[in-house]
Amino acid sequence: MGFLPSGAWAELAAVPTNALAELPDGVSFEEAAMLPVAGLTVLYALDKGGNLQGKNVLITGASSGAGQFALQLARMSGARVVALVRRPEHEELAREAGAHEVAVDENGAAAEEYGPYHLILESVGGDVLGNVLPTLAPEGTRVSFGVSGGAEVTFNARELYLTGGAKLYGFIHFYGS
């Protein structure tokens, strides 16, 4: 499997060897297809939180491919992991992937119960982003890498700056990764 910043859909492509990895036994082509983008996006986003050992981490969109990677990697990093899913039927999926707690809510407000969070990996946007932003702990970081729930966000800026040292980071895979 491999990863290219552009041209990956071509019938033939020249790929540097450092952008390729051997497909592990038991991993299908379909599974491997999402690993480079979803997996690396989450890996780089988690890195923005620094040492996660014993820290509270919120993963929004936890039932998505990226969300599933995020739950697993955050848990393996020693974090206390909270998943935010939109539908009750996704709760068990989030727990199986590594969530210690699961908030079920369409707009993200239910995540406040388990906060504050040292790191929030936010892939939904819209109302969810606006509602989870105030749950950042002082010196906390929110990494946004998706807008499946909407690109427009409203939040209370005063709450954000009164949090103290809160960081907002917009992440796109091909910039600074």
C-alpha positions in Angstrom: 0.0 0.0 0.0 1.2 3.6 -0.5 0.4 7.2 -0.1 0.9 10.1 -2.5 -0.1 13.8 -2.1 -1.4 13.8 -5.7 -1.7 11.4 -8.7 -2.8 8.4 -6.6 -5.8 7.7 -8.9 -3.7 7.3 -12.0 -3.5 3.9 -13.7 0.3 4.0 -13.2 2.3 6.1 -10.8 5.9 6.5 -9.8 6.0 6.3 -6.0 9.0 6.8 -3.8 9.8 3.7 -1.7 9.5 5.7 1.6 5.8 6.2 0.6 5.1 2.4 0.4 4.6 -0.3 3.0 4.0 -4.0 2.6 0.5 -5.1 3.1 0.4 -7.2 6.3 -1.0 -10.7 6.2 -4.7 -10.7 6.9 -5.3 -7.1 5.8 -7.6 -6.8 2.8 -7.1 -4.3 0.0 -10.3 -2.6 1.2 -9.0 -2.2 4.7 -5.6 -1.1 3.5 -7.2 1.6 1.3 -8.3 3.7 4.3 -5.2 3.2 6.4 -2.9 5.8 4.8 -5.3 8.7 4.9 -7.5 7.9 7.9 -4.8 6.3 10.0 -2.1 8.9 9.3 -4.5 11.8 9.8 -5.4 10.4 13.3 -1.8 9.7 14.1 -0.7 13.2 13.3 -3.7 14.7 15.0 -3.0 12.7 18.2 0.6 13.9 18.1 -0.7 17.5 18.6 -1.8 16.5 22.1 1.7 15.5 23.2 2.0 12.9 26.0 -1.5 11.5 26.4 -0.8 9.2 29.4 -3.6 9.7 31.9 -5.1 12.6 29.9 -8.8 12.9 28.9 -9.3 12.7 25.1 -12.5 13.3 23.2 -13.0 11.7 19.8 -16.0 13.1 17.8 -17.3 11.1 14.9 -16.1 8.1 16.7 -18.0 5.6 14.5 -16.2 6.7 11.4 -13.1 5.1 10.0 -10.9 7.9 11.3 -12.8 7.8 14.6 -12.2 4.1 15.0 -8.4 4.5 14.5 -8.5 7.5 16.9 -10.2 5.5 19.7 -7.7 2.6 19.3 -4.5 4.8 19.1 -5.6 7.2 21.9 -6.3 4.2 24.2 -2.9 2.6 23.3 -1.3 6.0 24.2 -2.6 5.7 27.8 -5.4 8.3 27.5 -8.8 8.1 29.1 -10.9 8.0 25.9 -14.4 9.4 25.4 -16.2 8.7 22.2 -18.9 11.0 20.8 -21.4 9.2 18.4 -24.6 10.4 17.0 -26.7 7.3 17.3 -27.2 4.8 20.1 -26.5 1.8 17.8 -22.9 3.0 17.4 -22.2 3.0 21.2 -21.0 -0.7 21.3 -18.7 -0.1 18.2 -17.0 2.8 20.0 -16.5 0.7 23.2 -15.1 -2.2 21.3 -12.6 0.2 19.6 -11.3 1.5 23.0 -13.7 4.1 24.4 -13.8 4.2 28.2 -17.0 6.3 28.0 -19.4 7.0 25.2 -21.6 10.1 24.8 -24.5 9.7 22.4 -25.8 13.0 21.0 -26.5 14.6 17.6 -25.1 18.0 18.6 -22.2 17.1 20.9 -23.5 18.7 24.1 -23.5 15.3 25.9 -19.7 15.2 25.8 -19.5 17.9 28.5 -20.4 15.3 31.1 -17.0 13.5 30.7 -14.8 16.6 30.3 -12.8 18.7 30.5 -10.5 17.4 27.7 -6.8 17.7 27.2 -7.3 16.9 23.6 -10.3 16.9 21.3 -10.1 15.2 17.8 -13.0 16.8 16.0 -14.1 15.6 12.6 -17.8 16.6 12.6 -17.8 20.4 12.6 -21.0 22.5 12.8 -22.9 22.4 16.0 -20.8 19.6 17.4 -17.6 21.6 17.2 -19.3 24.6 18.7 -20.7 22.5 21.6 -17.5 20.6 22.4 -15.1 23.6 22.2 -16.0 24.8 25.7 -15.0 21.4 27.1 -11.3 22.0 26.5 -9.2 22.0 29.7 -6.7 24.8 30.3 -3.8 24.3 27.9 -6.0 21.9 26.0 -5.8 21.3 22.2 -8.6 20.8 19.7 -7.6 19.4 16.3 -10.2 19.8 13.6 -9.9 17.6 10.5 -13.4 17.3 9.1 -16.8 18.9 8.6 -19.2 16.0 8.0 -21.8 17.8 10.2 -21.3 21.3 8.7 -18.6 23.8 7.9 -20.2 26.8 9.7 -19.5 27.0 13.4 -20.8 29.3 16.2 -19.0 29.4 19.5 -18.5 31.7 22.5 -15.1 33.3 22.0 -15.0 34.6 25.5 -15.3 31.0 26.9 -12.5 30.0 24.7 -10.0 32.6 25.7 -11.0 32.4 29.4 -10.0 28.7 29.3 -6.4 29.7 29.3 -3.9 28.5 26.8 -6.4 26.6 24.7 -5.2 25.8 21.2 -7.3 25.3 18.1 -5.5 23.5 15.3 -7.0 23.0 11.8 -5.4 19.9 10.2 -5.3 18.9 6.5 -3.2 15.9 5.7 -0.8 17.5 3.2 0.1 20.6 5.2 2.8 20.2 7.8 2.3 16.6 8.6 
